[in-house]
Amino acid sequence: MSFSKTNRTIHKWGSIIIAVPLLVVFVTGILLLVKKEFSVLQPPTARGAEQIPTIAFAKVLDVAKTIESAEIDSWEDVDRLDVRPGRGIIKIRGNNRVEIQIDATSGEVLHVAQRNSDLIESIHDGTFFEKNANLWLMLPVAIIALLLLITGVILFFLPYMKKRRR
């Protein structure tokens, strides 16, 4: 089998193997790029009264417990805390992806919404499907994509190289 035919075969089958995973990565990547433009993907960040946080973590948990949709009863139900001193807020993200934004000084609830960008991110990196899918699925897809890039460049330049030899 010639080098050119082997190269085309590798390129063809590699493309078929990674088509669906790469499509998922492209679509979710586009959504992640524009997530701040659409509140359905990521809630807009509110502003608190002052920029210096003074509220205690115990108070943050108490405020989070008052929001039924967040389903927070203890710190085990909290996925993430995001303190934004520049905006004067604290974001509390529950395990069910509900985000609560509270004023960092008064504890007043400023905004409550579902945060779908985390779901899109987990689909993007493969961890939505399986915890280690980013290693056993996305890493091979990236390696095959690199191989496709190399074989594609070879396929592109091969006719020019043959013409030059003649």
Secondary structure, DSSP 4 states (H G I P E B T S, - for coil): --HHHHHHHHHHHHHHHHHHHHHHHHHHHHHHHTGGG-TTTSPPP---S-SS----HHHHHHHHHT-GGGT-SSGGGEEEEEEETTTTEEEEEETTSEEEEEETTT--EEEEEE--HHHHHHHHHSTTT-TTHIIIIIHHHHHHHHHHHHHHHHHHHHHHHHHHH-
